[in-house]
């Protein structure tokens, strides 16, 4: 397992969030360190929102579905790939069980499904982190190293308003006519 390294830009964004976001539902992506987004007094609800049609699936649901597949070919135009760090002891290598971090939940994404999932979860803030060195080679990202959700948010200013930005973090207000804090 890789050690957790927390960038100073992430800490800056957490501090800004604690000072400016209260009583919100915050979706996060790009890193798996969501706890500080709950706020100093735990007033925020923090959720990961899937980018596909499986609004209520968790990581184990994706794993279970992939293990049941008869077709062993990876999806075409995948947004993420497994790292390939682990190889099964016996039998042929299977693309969906060959990694410490298979990234099933990121392989296929759909902007419309993601937006529906954000609405269903009542999200009013989106916290997007640039991908770490451990993820960037395996997850689709833009030139800034941000995952696909950043491109989707930037392309829809009627739903997403950028309210905070530093080189590795972007925070958006979410919703029609979204307002800054």
C-alpha positions in Angstrom: 0.0 0.0 0.0 1.2 3.5 -0.7 1.5 6.1 2.1 -0.9 8.9 2.3 0.7 12.2 1.3 -1.5 15.3 1.8 -0.6 18.2 -0.4 -0.5 21.7 1.1 -3.0 22.8 -1.5 -5.4 20.2 -0.2 -5.0 21.5 3.4 -5.6 25.0 2.1 -8.8 23.9 0.4 -10.0 22.0 3.5 -9.4 25.1 5.6 -11.3 27.3 3.1 -14.2 24.8 3.1 -14.3 24.7 6.9 -14.6 28.5 7.0 -17.0 28.9 4.1 -19.2 25.8 3.7 -21.7 24.8 6.4 -24.8 22.6 6.2 -24.0 21.4 2.7 -23.9 18.1 0.9 -20.4 17.9 -0.6 -19.5 15.4 -3.4 -15.8 14.6 -3.7 -13.6 13.1 -6.4 -9.9 12.8 -7.2 -8.8 11.6 -3.8 -10.1 9.4 -1.0 -9.6 11.8 1.9 -13.1 13.2 2.4 -13.3 13.4 6.2 -12.2 17.1 6.7 -14.9 18.1 4.3 -17.5 17.4 7.0 -16.3 20.6 8.6 -15.0 21.5 12.1 -18.4 20.9 13.6 -19.4 18.0 11.3 -22.2 20.1 9.7 -21.6 18.9 6.1 -22.7 15.6 4.6 -19.9 14.2 2.4 -20.5 11.7 -0.4 -18.8 10.0 -3.3 -21.1 10.2 -6.3 -20.7 7.5 -9.0 -20.2 8.6 -12.6 -22.3 5.9 -14.0 -26.0 4.7 -13.8 -25.3 2.8 -10.5 -26.3 5.6 -8.1 -26.3 3.5 -5.0 -23.4 1.1 -5.7 -20.4 0.9 -3.5 -16.9 -0.4 -4.4 -17.9 -4.0 -3.4 -20.9 -3.9 -5.7 -18.7 -3.2 -8.7 -16.3 -6.0 -7.8 -19.2 -8.4 -7.4 -20.6 -7.5 -10.8 -17.3 -7.8 -12.6 -16.6 -11.2 -11.0 -19.9 -12.5 -12.3 -19.1 -11.4 -15.9 -18.7 -14.1 -18.5 -17.0 -11.7 -20.9 -13.4 -11.1 -19.7 -12.6 -8.2 -22.1 -12.2 -4.8 -20.5 -14.8 -2.2 -21.5 -14.1 -0.2 -24.7 -13.0 3.4 -24.1 -12.5 2.9 -20.4 -12.1 6.0 -18.2 -9.9 4.0 -15.8 -7.8 0.9 -15.9 -6.5 -1.4 -13.2 -2.9 -1.0 -12.1 -1.9 -4.6 -12.8 0.2 -4.7 -9.6 -1.1 -8.1 -8.6 -1.3 -11.2 -10.7 -3.4 -14.2 -9.8 -1.5 -17.3 -8.5 -3.1 -19.8 -10.8 -5.0 -19.6 -14.0 -5.1 -16.9 -16.7 -4.8 -13.3 -15.6 -8.2 -11.6 -15.6 -8.3 -7.9 -16.3 -10.8 -7.2 -13.5 -9.0 -8.9 -10.6 -5.4 -8.2 -11.2 -4.8 -5.0 -9.2 -4.7 -3.7 -5.6 -6.9 -0.9 -6.9 -9.0 -2.1 -9.9 -11.0 1.2 -10.3 -14.2 -0.5 -11.4 -16.3 2.5 -10.3 -14.3 4.7 -12.7 -14.1 2.5 -15.8 -17.3 3.7 -17.4 -18.8 7.1 -17.0 -21.7 9.1 -18.3 -22.2 12.8 -17.7 -26.0 12.6 -17.6 -26.0 9.7 -15.1 -23.5 11.6 -12.9 -25.7 14.7 -13.0 -28.7 12.6 -12.0 -26.7 11.0 -9.2 -25.7 14.4 -7.9 -29.3 15.6 -7.9 -30.5 12.4 -6.2 -27.9 12.8 -3.5 -28.9 16.4 -2.9 -25.3 17.7 -3.7 -24.8 21.4 -3.5 -21.0 21.5 -3.5 -18.4 19.6 -5.5 -14.8 19.2 -4.3 -12.5 18.1 -7.1 -8.8 17.2 -6.4 -6.1 16.6 -9.0 -5.2 13.0 -9.1 -2.2 11.7 -7.1 0.9 10.2 -8.6 -0.5 6.8 -7.7 -3.8 7.3 -9.7 -2.9 9.6 -12.6 -1.6 6.9 -14.9 -4.8 4.8 -14.5 -7.6 7.3 -14.5 -8.7 9.6 -17.3 -7.8 13.2 -16.5 -7.4 16.7 -18.1 -4.2 18.6 -18.6 -4.4 19.8 -14.9 -4.5 16.2 -13.6 -8.2 16.6 -12.6 -10.6 13.7 -13.2 -13.5 13.8 -15.7 -15.9 15.4 -13.3 -13.9 18.6 -13.5 -14.4 18.8 -17.3 -18.1 18.0 -16.9 -18.5 20.8 -14.3 -16.5 23.4 -16.3 -18.6 22.6 -19.4 -21.8 23.5 -17.6 -21.7 26.9 -16.0 -25.4 27.0 -15.6 -25.2 24.2 -13.1 -21.6 24.6 -11.7 -20.1 27.8 -10.3 -16.4 27.7 -9.4 -16.2 29.1 -5.9 -12.6 28.1 -4.9 -9.5 27.2 -6.9 -5.9 26.5 -6.3 -3.5 24.5 -8.6 -4.7 21.1 -7.4 -8.3 21.7 -6.0 -11.5 23.1 -7.5 -14.7 23.6 -5.5 -17.9 24.3 -7.3 -21.4 25.3 -6.0 -23.9 22.9 -7.7 -27.4 23.7 -8.9 -29.2 26.0 -11.3 -28.1 29.5 -10.4 -25.6 28.2 -7.9 -24.3 30.9 -5.6 -20.9 31.4 -4.0 -20.8 31.2 -0.2 
